[in-house]
Amino acid sequence: MKYFARRLVREFGAQRAYQKHLHDYGDVLGHVFFGDEVNPVLFALLKANADPTAIRAYVDLVESMYRDGDEDVKNIVEVTIWERLGDDETVLRNAFSYFSEELMQLSQRVERSWGRRDIRIWHQNGKPRYDWKWPPQR
């Protein structure tokens, strides 16, 4: 977890926030730190959908966390970051254009578990495609 927190500091200049977090909590509390430092920025970027370079950088970080992190780090991605992105349909739709298929499937599981959306993923011309119904049909 600390590896990804330090990576966030390096790549996004969050040194001051990291130091304050350590001062306040004594250690990196993953859900709190990433919830405070990734969620508001990534959510706003995806809502506006106007800075693809910045969005790509944040999505790449989160993808790396999910792909390379331990179970605690994966839980941060699932519970803290993905659940927040799914709070707004526009944000989630915009996010899907940046997601790998693995992240699409994660979002599919998270949304289904929350009962918010039934996301369908399929392949067309070798690329994953998606759509969803909201709310899901029971």
C-alpha beads as a LAMMPS data file, in Angstrom:
LAMMPS data file: protein, C-alpha beads

138 atoms
137 bonds

1 atom types
1 bond types

-500.0 500.0 xlo xhi
-500.0 500.0 ylo yhi
-500.0 500.0 zlo zhi

Masses

1 110.0

Atoms # bond

1 1 1 0.000 0.000 0.000
2 1 1 2.814 2.388 0.878
3 1 1 4.386 1.735 -2.523
4 1 1 1.250 3.017 -4.266
5 1 1 0.896 5.947 -1.873
6 1 1 4.491 6.981 -2.647
7 1 1 3.829 6.485 -6.352
8 1 1 0.831 8.798 -6.114
9 1 1 3.053 11.355 -4.365
10 1 1 5.722 11.060 -7.077
11 1 1 3.425 11.133 -10.074
12 1 1 0.846 13.657 -8.892
13 1 1 2.737 15.881 -6.473
14 1 1 0.770 14.890 -3.393
15 1 1 3.721 15.257 -1.008
16 1 1 2.010 17.761 1.282
17 1 1 -1.151 15.630 1.513
18 1 1 0.922 12.522 2.199
19 1 1 2.860 14.213 4.999
20 1 1 -0.351 15.580 6.528
21 1 1 -1.932 12.133 6.330
22 1 1 1.060 10.564 8.088
23 1 1 0.974 13.301 10.723
24 1 1 -2.765 12.854 11.319
25 1 1 -2.879 9.044 11.291
26 1 1 0.677 7.877 12.011
27 1 1 0.617 5.505 9.049
28 1 1 -0.971 5.187 5.622
29 1 1 -4.636 4.315 5.986
30 1 1 -5.295 3.217 2.437
31 1 1 -9.022 3.794 2.200
32 1 1 -8.686 7.247 3.745
33 1 1 -5.599 8.327 1.803
34 1 1 -6.709 7.139 -1.635
35 1 1 -10.278 8.213 -0.952
36 1 1 -9.031 11.718 -0.189
37 1 1 -6.356 11.958 -2.882
38 1 1 -7.708 9.969 -5.832
39 1 1 -11.496 10.014 -5.603
40 1 1 -12.226 13.760 -5.802
41 1 1 -9.659 14.404 -8.535
42 1 1 -10.492 11.399 -10.713
43 1 1 -14.241 11.923 -10.251
44 1 1 -13.983 15.597 -11.305
45 1 1 -11.757 14.756 -14.260
46 1 1 -14.166 12.091 -15.473
47 1 1 -17.203 14.314 -14.904
48 1 1 -15.703 17.032 -17.138
49 1 1 -14.038 14.482 -19.460
50 1 1 -11.793 17.274 -20.729
51 1 1 -8.252 16.182 -19.799
52 1 1 -7.587 12.729 -21.250
53 1 1 -3.899 12.798 -20.297
54 1 1 -4.646 13.363 -16.610
55 1 1 -7.489 10.831 -16.646
56 1 1 -5.238 8.248 -18.279
57 1 1 -2.550 8.832 -15.631
58 1 1 -4.986 8.289 -12.748
59 1 1 -6.634 5.274 -14.387
60 1 1 -3.191 3.778 -15.036
61 1 1 -2.317 4.191 -11.346
62 1 1 -5.558 2.563 -10.235
63 1 1 -5.153 -0.211 -12.789
64 1 1 -1.656 -0.900 -11.490
65 1 1 -2.985 -0.939 -7.926
66 1 1 -5.587 -3.517 -8.881
67 1 1 -3.297 -5.630 -11.053
68 1 1 -0.162 -5.529 -8.893
69 1 1 -1.435 -4.807 -5.399
70 1 1 -2.052 -7.241 -2.590
71 1 1 -5.569 -8.022 -1.377
72 1 1 -5.666 -4.895 0.818
73 1 1 -4.785 -2.662 -2.137
74 1 1 -7.323 -4.404 -4.376
75 1 1 -9.938 -3.805 -1.686
76 1 1 -9.139 -0.082 -1.741
77 1 1 -9.731 -0.033 -5.491
78 1 1 -12.996 -1.985 -5.225
79 1 1 -14.513 -0.411 -2.134
80 1 1 -13.187 3.135 -2.087
81 1 1 -12.491 4.094 -5.687
82 1 1 -14.826 1.988 -7.856
83 1 1 -17.869 2.434 -5.686
84 1 1 -17.388 6.211 -5.858
85 1 1 -17.048 6.225 -9.648
86 1 1 -20.296 4.299 -9.920
87 1 1 -22.164 6.956 -7.960
88 1 1 -22.608 8.975 -11.172
89 1 1 -23.606 7.383 -14.467
90 1 1 -21.846 10.023 -16.598
91 1 1 -18.623 9.554 -14.653
92 1 1 -18.784 5.794 -14.987
93 1 1 -19.567 5.927 -18.706
94 1 1 -16.655 8.289 -19.277
95 1 1 -14.400 6.063 -17.164
96 1 1 -15.260 2.992 -19.216
97 1 1 -13.586 4.530 -22.258
98 1 1 -10.289 4.415 -20.309
99 1 1 -10.680 1.072 -18.548
100 1 1 -8.961 -2.142 -19.476
101 1 1 -11.233 -5.141 -19.798
102 1 1 -10.128 -6.234 -16.322
103 1 1 -11.314 -2.932 -14.837
104 1 1 -14.565 -3.174 -16.781
105 1 1 -15.162 -6.568 -15.224
106 1 1 -14.334 -5.203 -11.781
107 1 1 -16.836 -2.412 -12.295
108 1 1 -19.373 -4.957 -13.493
109 1 1 -18.976 -6.919 -10.234
110 1 1 -19.060 -3.822 -8.026
111 1 1 -22.149 -2.385 -9.711
112 1 1 -23.943 -5.729 -9.578
113 1 1 -23.107 -6.171 -5.891
114 1 1 -24.525 -2.708 -5.147
115 1 1 -27.586 -3.409 -7.304
116 1 1 -26.995 -0.230 -9.272
117 1 1 -26.350 -1.400 -12.823
118 1 1 -26.337 -4.575 -14.843
119 1 1 -23.269 -4.096 -17.048
120 1 1 -22.938 -6.317 -20.096
121 1 1 -19.481 -6.745 -21.644
122 1 1 -18.847 -8.356 -25.011
123 1 1 -16.187 -8.326 -27.750
124 1 1 -16.496 -6.761 -31.163
125 1 1 -13.605 -6.622 -33.634
126 1 1 -11.280 -7.801 -30.877
127 1 1 -12.173 -4.964 -28.484
128 1 1 -14.298 -5.109 -25.366
129 1 1 -17.602 -3.281 -25.645
130 1 1 -20.123 -2.565 -22.920
131 1 1 -23.540 -1.233 -22.068
132 1 1 -25.796 -1.363 -19.055
133 1 1 -29.295 -1.108 -17.776
134 1 1 -30.036 1.100 -14.841
135 1 1 -31.430 -0.013 -12.526
136 1 1 -30.752 -3.682 -13.206
137 1 1 -33.637 -5.925 -14.106
138 1 1 -34.500 -8.449 -11.406

Bonds

1 1 1 2
2 1 2 3
3 1 3 4
4 1 4 5
5 1 5 6
6 1 6 7
7 1 7 8
8 1 8 9
9 1 9 10
10 1 10 11
11 1 11 12
12 1 12 13
13 1 13 14
14 1 14 15
15 1 15 16
16 1 16 17
17 1 17 18
18 1 18 19
19 1 19 20
20 1 20 21
21 1 21 22
22 1 22 23
23 1 23 24
24 1 24 25
25 1 25 26
26 1 26 27
27 1 27 28
28 1 28 29
29 1 29 30
30 1 30 31
31 1 31 32
32 1 32 33
33 1 33 34
34 1 34 35
35 1 35 36
36 1 36 37
37 1 37 38
38 1 38 39
39 1 39 40
40 1 40 41
41 1 41 42
42 1 42 43
43 1 43 44
44 1 44 45
45 1 45 46
46 1 46 47
47 1 47 48
48 1 48 49
49 1 49 50
50 1 50 51
51 1 51 52
52 1 52 53
53 1 53 54
54 1 54 55
55 1 55 56
56 1 56 57
57 1 57 58
58 1 58 59
59 1 59 60
60 1 60 61
61 1 61 62
62 1 62 63
63 1 63 64
64 1 64 65
65 1 65 66
66 1 66 67
67 1 67 68
68 1 68 69
69 1 69 70
70 1 70 71
71 1 71 72
72 1 72 73
73 1 73 74
74 1 74 75
75 1 75 76
76 1 76 77
77 1 77 78
78 1 78 79
79 1 79 80
80 1 80 81
81 1 81 82
82 1 82 83
83 1 83 84
84 1 84 85
85 1 85 86
86 1 86 87
87 1 87 88
88 1 88 89
89 1 89 90
90 1 90 91
91 1 91 92
92 1 92 93
93 1 93 94
94 1 94 95
95 1 95 96
96 1 96 97
97 1 97 98
98 1 98 99
99 1 99 100
100 1 100 101
101 1 101 102
102 1 102 103
103 1 103 104
104 1 104 105
105 1 105 106
106 1 106 107
107 1 107 108
108 1 108 109
109 1 109 110
110 1 110 111
111 1 111 112
112 1 112 113
113 1 113 114
114 1 114 115
115 1 115 116
116 1 116 117
117 1 117 118
118 1 118 119
119 1 119 120
120 1 120 121
121 1 121 122
122 1 122 123
123 1 123 124
124 1 124 125
125 1 125 126
126 1 126 127
127 1 127 128
128 1 128 129
129 1 129 130
130 1 130 131
131 1 131 132
132 1 132 133
133 1 133 134
134 1 134 135
135 1 135 136
136 1 136 137
137 1 137 138
